[in-house]
Structures are given as structure tokens and as C-alpha cells.
């Protein structure tokens, strides 16, 4: 009972914080952010050390906190570049545990397929993450609360969102580095679409499309409290992403406390101009750093790992000049 | 799956969770049908009482307590037999289904498109059902709405909507003959079909000419041989049965795991024979309703 009351307070608090954050959001001067780019040439055991190094570079304090890792789990293609690698997810899980997190859960709500556990099994999560089923929450079917959007970018006035994410001390968007045929690129911010419950909105979560995809991404970014972004760019996806594109090895993990800065950095690595992505521009109105001058890179520099991603014709105008 | 595996998951409020935790409309509707098929009237009535409390102000049904919007789950509620659910509430659910269409085929979007001089949207030719009002129509909510409305032969508007829904499904069939969530192409590329969606669509297309569905039925048979997903297997069994394909000897592979309440309930319904099939397809002969 005590736990339930605490959880409700958390959710009320999170909703309130989101309200306040959105209410005094725009416009603000850009703040500075730090983004780590670390080489990760292959999906192998070295990833565990690599992730720990990333977390150390970012000086994350999660001792005693409840962490929710949200991977990008989309389709049943075990050897494809669609989903966040389960090895990266497990490395992150171990990394946050090593930092003393009170709990670390994995949570996802896929947008097309209803059988989330079947999907996770086919994608290798059961095989590579010990006790996966005990750690996992299907966000499509989690308990939900209505969260108001007082100053939304989209025409939505509220969103029903899952308690597991609203109640987390730290939401870790563990995304895949991919192009996207509707918004240009899908990285840590677009990955938050998977926190919107299919049990309420359906499969796909088409209400968000009608409300504007870019706008909905910016709204979701604004409602969650403390976030951390990590992007699996060991092998990304180019062309007709997020499902039918081609694998594109880059050999990096990109991470930071500010999802806007992390996604902007990923774009530059992919040779995409982040200033031309709608949802990044919207999110930057609240002071999130988008310009390269406001983002301090640690680890590798962008030029050393830059890998031009093929873009579908509709998005070729997004190409970073000089790319 | 055993009956107890389902019965044990019923919450004290009468509803069922998806797996564990609080009650939702979808698992409760499937479980209520399974309880009716099993003759467990007391459990079914408790579930129906819970479902009746989830009616929205607009005559549709909400997916769970705390959510104000009516959604696609209204079709599942309308599958509960009228005499068990209560005539007035049942008729409101059917009325809601008759009135709701995907936004892309609605008057507002069509008028806007016409005023802007846009080419007609080929996906908006036939009205299907959305997951939630104000968004587009998709395969699963359309298939379930058809199953519900086919059981209302005395209501002309229900028959007409169901017939248009079947045309919607045929229009959203992938080039392989199967179905996915409802997109046949993405940015010019053909998309892949899903086993479970193919089963759902075939169930809703009972009575369509066999020649038109030959490829789809063949694909579904292949899926059934290969699939290890409980949800996919359930819907493929139902879809193939609706299409008159003999499955009396079919038994799901032993390694299939039935984790979710809708999976357990549907398996029990399908294992109950004609009594179970008729609750979903409306005809114990299971070979077409029209």
C-alpha cells in the first residue's frame, strides 16, 4: 500500500513538473550541453566497458534511483538494423546497476506489432538479457494517467502516458541511429513515441500522426522529467528507415543528458542538418542546445566518425552542407 | 490452455488484465466470451457488469478506467451477445460503430482535400474504422468492427458499413495476399504482411468469393505452419475456419507460450468448437455468415 501511494505521488509530481516545464518553456537562450561520442566498432563484449565509459564521461548520478531504459524495438528482424541491439541494452542495464541504481527496468511499446514479448524474443532480447521477462514492461499495456499539455506544439491537449515512465527517476531513451521517411531521422527523441500506450491509442499510434509527428515528438520530449539519451550507432540504418532501410555501420555510441543535443550530434554524424529537422527546432525553442557551438563534445569529435547516411529523395534537402 | 489459467486471472472487480494488474476492456471482453462458451455464467456476468461501467458518454466504450475517450474496443463489447449484455447498451455500442469512420474518409478531410485541389486519396475510397476517433482507419479495428456488425443482419446501416469495411480490407491487402496493420506501401516500397493481421482480416472476410482470397488463404496456411506466436496462431485458426479451411486436426505446437489474457481466452474459445467460434463469427457452421 505504501508503495502504491508513493507511486501515485510520483505520477502526480511528474505530471505537475511537466505542466510547469511546458508552461514556462519558450523561448529561452540556449544552454550548454555535453555529448559523448565513443567508438564501438562491433556488437561484442567490449560494449560493456564502452557503455560504462560513456556513463562515466557523463557523470550520471543514479545511486538509489529508479531507472527505465526505453530501447527502440520495432519489428521481427533478428539480424536487421531496425532494433536497438539487445547487447547494448544489456550493457546499459549493467552500467546503471553498477552505478548503484535502485532498480533498472526495460520498457517499450512498439507501434506496429501487438505481440511485444514475441517481438522481443525474435529480436534476441530474451537470449541476451538474463531474466528479460521479469525486467520488462510493455508500455502499450501499462497503467496510464492523463498528462496535460498546457502549451503543446501539436493540437493535443493531453496525453495518456504509462506509469512506469512517469514514475521513473531517470528515463533513458536508448535509441537506434536511423533515417526516418516521415521526419528525416529517428533518434532519442522520436524513440519516445514508444512510450505512448497502444492500449489507448492503437497500433500504430496514429493520433500522433494526425496531430503532427514533429509536433508530437516535441510534446513528448517536454512532458518527461529527467532524461538521458543514448543512441546505438554501432550499426545504423540509412535510406527508407525506420524499417526498410539498409544497414549502415558507424561504430559509435552517442550519449548525453540533453536529448536535443544528442540528436543534433547524431544528425551531424549522419551528415544531416539538425537545424532542418522540425522537432529539433521546436524543442530548441525551450533553450535546448542545437547549434554545434553550444554542445561540448567529449570522446571522439564529429568529423572523426562522420558517416554520410543515404536519404530518401523527399529528405535530400536535409543534407548537411558540405556533406 | 486450461480454463483455470484464465479464471485465476479475473480481478476482484470482475474485469481481466492483459497479463496482470488492473482490468482493461479488451481482455475482459475476450474473457467474458470464453466464460460464456464454457458455461461459466457467474464469471461472465461479473465481467459484463464491469464492462458496462466503461461506457463513454458518446455510446462507445473506453479501453480502461481513467481514459475518457471511446475507442475500437467498442467492437469487442458489441461481440458480447445482446441477450447477455443488455439490449440497450448493446445497441448503443453498435450505433457507435455504425457512426465512426477513419478520419481520412470523413466529410471534413474530404472537403479540405477538395478545396485544396488535392488528388483523391486512394486509401480513403472505403471507410474503415480507426483505433480512436480523429485518426485514420486500420486493419485490426476494421476487422473487429466487421465481426461485430455482421451479427446485426436486421440493421441495414450495420450491413452497409460492414460491406464497405470488407472493401476497405481488400484495398489494404499487401501484394503477397496478406495484411499488416494497414499500410501496403511506405514511401513507394511494398510493406510486409503480418500473420496475426492476415488471420484477423480473413476472419472478417468470411463469405467473400474464394477465388478472390485464394492467395491469402494459402499464405495464412503457411503462416500457421511456421508461427510460434499464440496471438498469430489464434487469429490464423479463426481466419482459416471462417474461410472454410478444415482445421479439426490442428493443434498448436507445444512450445507456443500463451502469456496474455486475450491469447488464453481466444485459444479457449477456439478449442470450444462451434460454441466458441459462433461467439466470434456468428455462425457455428463457420464457413461464412452471408
Interface residues (C-beta under 8 A of the other chain):
Chain A: X112 X113 X114 X115 X117 X118 X138 X141 X143 X144 X145 X146 X160 X181 X199 X200 X201 X202 X203 X204 X206 X207 X209 X210 X240 X243 X244 X312 X314
Chain B: X18 X19 X21 X22 X24 X26 X63 X64 X66 X67 X68 X69 X71 X72 X103 X130 X131 X132 X134 X135 X136 X138 X140 X141 X180 X181 X186 X187 X189 X191 X194 X196 X228 X229 X230 X231 X232 X259
